[in-house]
C-alpha cells in the first residue's frame, strides 16, 4: 500500500517536514497559488498550511482524497472548518507550540519596561548618558496581576515567582485548588487592577474581552502601575492608555499586539514610556520548530486512523451515535454558554444533568459540547470530543454528570449548573423542531428559540405594566425586540422576562432598564 500524500502549502520548519516524511510522501510547494491549489489538491490526503494559504469550501470540494488539514499554529480563520466537518475532513492545529515563547516574551518586555531598556539604548546611541532620568524599578516584592490563567498565563506566573513577586490572577474558570498550586491568589478584576504594580493580559479577543482594559479600568489601576499586553490587539483601548500615561496615572506600558497591525504612524511610537514590539510573541526558532513537529504528528495520527490531540472540529462518531446525539450537542453548547455568561464569582463545580432518551447513550459528546460552550465566551481554546477532558483538567474544572431516564415535561433535557463563590446558576435546554431552545433559567421555565443576537434577562416583580415599560424604553433606544417570553413562579410573585434583541445595549442603557420600578436585576447574554 502506498504512503499517503501530504502537501505543504506554506513554509514550516524543516523539522516538521522531516517528521511528516516518516509516515507520508511529502510535497513542499510553498509558492502555490489559489488557482494552482484547486488544480492539484485532489491528489493529496493531507494539507499543511500556516496563515497564507486559504482552505476554502471550493478547495475542500475539489479535494476528493483529503482526510486532514493541519494548521501550523493556533488560529484556523483561513480554513473553512464547517465545510471540512461536513465532508468528514479533520482539521488539526498546534495550539501549545507557541506557549513558552509567548510567556518568555511577556517577561522580556516586562523587564524592559521596568528598567527602561529601550529608552536607555536609544539615548546611549545618540550620545546621551542619562542614568538618573532612566531610573527603573525592581520586580522583587511587586505585585503582578495576571488577567487570564490559560497556558501562557500559567507559564508567566511560573517565571514571575522566580522574581519573588506577589501573584494575583483573574480567571473565573480556574479552580482555587489549581491557583493555589501555582502560588497565585484568585481575585476579582477590580481588585487585581487596584493592587497590581504590573498587569499582564493573557486572554483571547472575543466580544466579551474587546476593550477589556479601557478608561474606566485604567482609572482603577494603581498610580504608577505598568500594563503589558502580548495577547491580542483590541484588548486595550490604546487612546485611553496613551492618555493615562501622559497624565501620569500609569508609569508605562509594553505592547506586542495592536488594534491595527502593522502599527503604522501611531502616537504610541512617540512616547518613550511605551515599549513596542511587532507581534513577536511566537517568533522564536524553537516555537516554529515545535509548531511544525506538533502539526506533523497530528496529521500522521489522523492518516493512521488514530485520534488527534488537537482536532479543531469534532471527529466522526459512529453513525448511530452521531445521528441521535449530534443535534443535542448544540443544546449542550448553547445552555453552557448562557450559564457561563450569567455566572459571577469564582467557579467551583460544573454539574451536567442529562434527562430522557439521551441519558441511555454515551454522553461523552454532550460533555465535550458543554465544555466548549462553557469556555467559548472567555477563551478561544478549540474544544471537541478528543480534547475536552484534557482542556477541563488543564483549567481545573470539576465536572459532575448525572443521568435520569425521564423528565416531566420534555423528552430530552440538558441542564448545566455552575456553582461559584457568588452562588449557583442553572440553565436547561432541549431540542425542538427548529433547533436548541433554552427552556429554564434558575427557577423560571421560559422558552428562548434558536436565534442569534443578544438575550436580555430581566428579573422583576410580576405586576401589570412591566412588559410595556421595558418595551417602551427599548423602543426609545431604537433597539429592536425579535422575541419575548415570560416565566414566573407565582401570580404577582417573581418573574423573569427573556427578550432577544437585534443589537446589544450599552452599559448606560442597561442601567436605565434596571431603574424601572420593580426591576430587580438585568443581564445581557450573547447568543
N, C-alpha and C positions, 0 to 999 in steps of 0.2 A: 504494500500500500504506500503510495507516495506521500511525502510530508505535506502538511497544509502550507498554503502560501500566504505570506503576510506582506502588505505594502506599507512602507514607512513614508508618509507624505511630508513630514516636517522634520527638521534637524533635531536629533536627540543625541545624547552622549553615546560614544562608541560602545561603552559597556552594555548599554541596552540592546544595541544591535547584536553584540556577541551573545547575550543571554537569549534573545529570540532565536538566533541561529542554532541553538542547541536542540530546538524542537520544531523548527519550521524553516521553510525556504523563504529567505528574506530579500525583498527588492527595496532599495532605498532610492526613491525618486522625489527628492525634496523640492524640485522645481516644477512639479506637475501643476497644471492649471485646472480650473474648474471644469472646463470643457474636456481636457485630457483625462481627468479622473473619471468622468462619465463614460468615456470610451473604453477604459481598462478595468474598472472596478469589478466587473463581472468575473474576472479571473482569480479573485482573491477570497480567502477565508477569513482574513483579519486585516484591520487597518490600524495604523498608529498615527495620531495627529497631535499637534500642540494647539496654538491659537490661530495659526494662519489659515489652515485648510478648513473649509466648512463642509460638514457632512449633512447634506440636505435630504429632504424626503425623496427628491429626484435621484440623488446618488444612491440612496438605500434601495429604491425601486429597481435600479439597474444592477444592484449587487446580488446576483442570483445565488452565489455561494456563501455570502458573507454570514459569519456567525458571531463576530465580536468586533467592536470598535474600542480602541484604547486611547484615552486622553493622557498624555504625559504631563500631568499637572492636576490641578484641582477642578477648575471651572469647566463646565461642559456646555456653555452657551452656544458654541459653534457646532453642536451636534443636535440634530432633531431627535431627542430622546423618545418622545411619544411615537414617532414613526418607526424608530428602531424597535421599540417594545411591541408594536403591532405586528411587526414582521418576525418576531422571535429572536432579534439580534441583541445580544447582551452588550451594554455599554459599561466600561470599567474606567476608573481613573486611579490616580496615585495621590491620595489626599494627605499622606503623612510625610512624604519625602522632603517637603519644604519646612517642616516644623522647626527643626533645630536652627536652620539658617535664619528663619524669621525671628525666633527668640533671641539669637545672638545679635542680630541687627538691632533689635529693640534695646538690648543692653548697651550696644555700641553707641547709639545716638543718645541714650540717656546719659551716659558718661560724658560724651562730647558736650551735651547741653549743660551738665553740672559744672564742667571745668572750662567752658568757653573755648573749646579746642578749635572750631572753625575760625572764630574771630581772632584768636591768638595767631593761628597760622597765617591768616590774611594780613594782619598787622605786621608780623615779622617779615613777610615777603616784600612789604613796601618800606622797610627800614624803620619801623616803629617798635620800640621796646616798652611795652605798656603793662608791666606786671601789676601795678596797683589797680588799673581800670579793669583788668581781666581776672580779678579775684573770683574764685569759684567756691563751691560748697562740697562737703563730703557726703557720701551716701550713708555711711555708718550712723546709725541712730535715727535716720529719717524714716518717714512713713511712706511706703509705696502702696498706692491704690490701684488694683488691677480690675478693670471692668471687663469681665468675661474670663472664665477659667476653663476654656477648652484646652486643646492640645498645646497651642502656643502660650496661652496664659499660664498654664501649668509649668512649662519649661522656663518661662521668665521668672516665675515665683521661685523655682528651684535655684536659679542663678542669683537672684536677689538676696536669698538667705545667706549666701556666702559673703555678702557685703554687710551683714548684720543689720539689715533693715527690718523694720516692723511691717508686716504684710496684712493689708486689708483687701478684700475682694467683694465684688458684687456680681452674683450669678445665681438667679433663683433656681437653676436646675443643676446645682452641685450640692450634694448632701453635706451636712455638718460633719459627718464622720470623715468623708474624703478631705474636706478642707482642713480638718484637724491633723490628718496625716501629712498634709502638705505644709503645715505650720502657718496656715492662713486663717484669719478671722473673717467670717462672712458678715457683711453689714449692708443696710440699705444704701442705695446710690447717694442719697443726700448726705449721709454721714461720711461715706467714703470721700466725697468731694470736700467736705468741711475739714477733715482731719489729715488729708494726704499732702505731703510735700511734693510728691511726684505722682501723676496719674497716667497710666498706660492703658490703651484700648486694645481689646482682643475679641471683638465681636464682628459678625458679618454685617453687611449693609442690606437691610431689609426695610420695608415700610415702617416697621416699629423702631428701627435704630437710626434712620436717616435724621441728621441734625441732633443726634443724641446729646452732644455737648454744644449747647448754644449759649446765648447771652444769659439766660436765667441760671444755667448750670455753672457758668464761669463766675457769676456773682456769688454763688455758694462756696466757691473754692477758697482755700486758704490764701491770704495775701502773700505773694512771693512764691506761690506754687508753680510747678512746671508741668506741662502737658506733652505727652508723647503719643503719636498715632502712626503705627506701622501696619494697621489692619486694613482699613478700606477708606478711600476718599468718600466724602459725604457724611461721615460720622460727626465731623466737626464743622461748625459754622465758621469759615475762615475769616470772614469780615469781622465777626464778633471777637474772634481770637486775636486778630491784629489790634483791635481797639483795646482789648483787655491788657495786652502787653504794652501798648503805647501809653495807657493811662496808669501803668504801674501796678495793676491788680495782679497780673501774672508776671513772673520773672522771665519767662521764656517758653518756647515750645520746640519740639522736634517733630518734623513731618516727613514721612516717606511716601505717603499717598495723598491724593488731592481730589477735589471735586471735579476738576477737569485735568486730564493728562493727554499730552505733555502740559507742563505748568504754564508756559507762555510768559507774557510780561505781567506777572502778578506783583502786587505791592509787597507780598511776603518776601520777595527777593531783596527788597531794600531795607529790611530790618535785620540787623545782625544778631538780635536775640532769638531769632528763629533759625534752627538748624534744618537744612533741607537736603534730602537725597532723592534721586529719581526712581522710586519704586524698586529698591534694591533688596527687599526683604528675602526673596528667594534666590538672589543672584550670587550663588556660590557654586564652584565646580562640584563640590560634594553633593549639594542638593540636586543639581542637574543629573548627576550620576545615579543618585538614589531613585529619583523620579523615573528615569529611563529603565532601570532594572526592575522597579516595582511594577510598572505598566507591562513590561515584557513578561514577567512572571504571571500577572493576571491574565494576559492574553493566552499564554500557553496552557494555563489551568482550564480556561473555558474550552479551548480547542481539544483538550484531552478529556473533556466531559466532567471535570471536577468543579466544585463550587468556587466562585471568586470571592475574595475578602471584600473587595471594594466595587461591587456591582452597583451601578447607579440606578438601573431600572430593575424591577422585580424579576428574578429568574423565572423561567417557565415552571409552572406547577403541574402535577398530574391533572389530566383533563377533567376528571370528575370533581376534584377539589377546586380547580380554577373556576369551573362553570358555576359552582354554588357559592363559594366564598368571595370571589373577586368583587362582586357588587357590594358586599358587606364591608370590604376593606375601605371603600370610600366613606362609609358611615363612620368607621372607627377613626379614620384620619380627621374627618370634619369635627366630630364631637370632642376629640382630644385637642384639636387646635382651638376650639372655642373655650374649652376648660382652661387651657394654658393662659389665654388672654384675659380670662376672668379672675384668675387667682392672684393673690398678693402674698407677700412674705416668702420665707424660705421653704422650698419643697421638702416634705418629709417622705411620704409614701405615695405610690400610684396604685390604685385599685382598678382592675378591669373586670367588669361583670358581663358575661355572655348568657343571654336567656333565649330559649327557643330551640329551633332546629339547628342553629349554628353551633350550639354547645355540644352536639354529638360529633362534630368534626375536630380535626387537628386545628387548633386556633392559633398556631404559630403565625400564619399570615396576618391574622387580625391583630395580634400583639405587635408585629412589625409595623403595621399600618398605624396603630395608635401611637407608637413611639415616634414615628415620622411626624404625626400631627402635633404631638407634644413639643417637639423641637422646632418645627417649621417657623413659628413666629419669632424665634430667638436665635436660630442657628441655620447655617447653610449646609450642615452636615447632611450627606445624602444617605438616607436610611432605607433599607429594604430587608427582605426576609433573610438575606445572608448575614448582614452585619448588625441587625437591630439589637441583639443581645449584647454584642461587643460594645456598641455605642452606649447602651444603657449602663453597662458596667463601668465604662470609662468615666461616665458622669456621676457615678454613684447612685443611680436611680434604683430605688427599691420597689419592684413591681410585684403585686399580688394579683392572682387571677382566680375568679370564681365562675362556676358554671351552674346553670339551673335548666331543667328540661322545659319549662314553660314560663310564660309571662301573662298576667291577667288580661292585658289589652292587645298586645302586639305579638305577632307570630315570632318575630326575632327582635331583640333589643340589645344594643351595645351601650354600656354605661361606663363612663370614666369618672373616677372620684379622686381628687387631688387633696391630700392632707398637707397643709402648710402651717408655718408658725402663726399665721393670721387666721386660720380656720380651715374649713373644708368647702370645696367646690365640687358639685355634682352635675354632670351633663349627660343626657341619654339621647340616643338616636336610633332610627330604624330605616329600613329601605321601603320606599313606596314606588309606584309605577314610574315616577319621573326622576327618581334618584334618592340621595340621602336626605332625610328630614331630621332636624333636631326637634325632639318632642318633649324634653324635660330639661329645665334649668332649676337647680336646687329643688324646692318642694312644689314647683309650679309645672303643670302639664301644659305645654304650648305646642305650636306647630310652626317651624321655620322651614320653608321649602328650599330646594337646592339652587338658590340664586347666588350670584356673586355680589360684589359691592360691600356694603357695611351693615352691621347689625347693631342697633341701639337697644339696650335693655333698660327699661325704667321701672324701678320698684316703687310702688305707690300705695296709698290707701284707696280702696275700691269705693269710689263715690261717683255720682253723675258729673259729667263735665271734664273728667280727666283726659279722655282721649281727644276731645275737642281742643283743650288748652294746649296739649303737646302739638297737635296737628297745626293749629294756628301759628304757633311760634316757629315751627319748622318752615311753614309757608313764608313767614316774614324773612327767613334766612335764604329763601329761594332754594331750599333743599327738597328734592322730590322723594316721596314715600312710594316704594314699589310694593310693599306688603306689610300687613299689620295683623297681630294676633294678641289676645289677652288670656292669661291664665290667672286663676285666683284660688285661694284656699277656702274662702267662705264669702258669702254675700256681705258686702260692706267691711270685709276684712282686708288682708294683704292681697295685692295683685301685682302682676308682672306684665308690662307691655313689651312685646318684642316687635320691633319696627325695622324693616330692611330699607336702607337708604341708597340712593344712587351715588351720593357723594358723602365724604366724611364731614363731621362737624369740627370746627376749630375749638380749642380749649375754652375760649370765652363763650362760645355758643353752648357748649356742654354745661358750663356754669349757669347760663341763663335758663336752660331746661331744669336744672336742679333747683332753681329759685322758685319754680312753680309751686304754689301751696300743695302740701300733701305728697310731693315727690320726695322719696327717701334717699335714693341714690340712682345714678345714671352711669352706665358703662357702654363703651363703644368697642366693637369687635370687627376685625376684618374677616370677611367670609372668603 
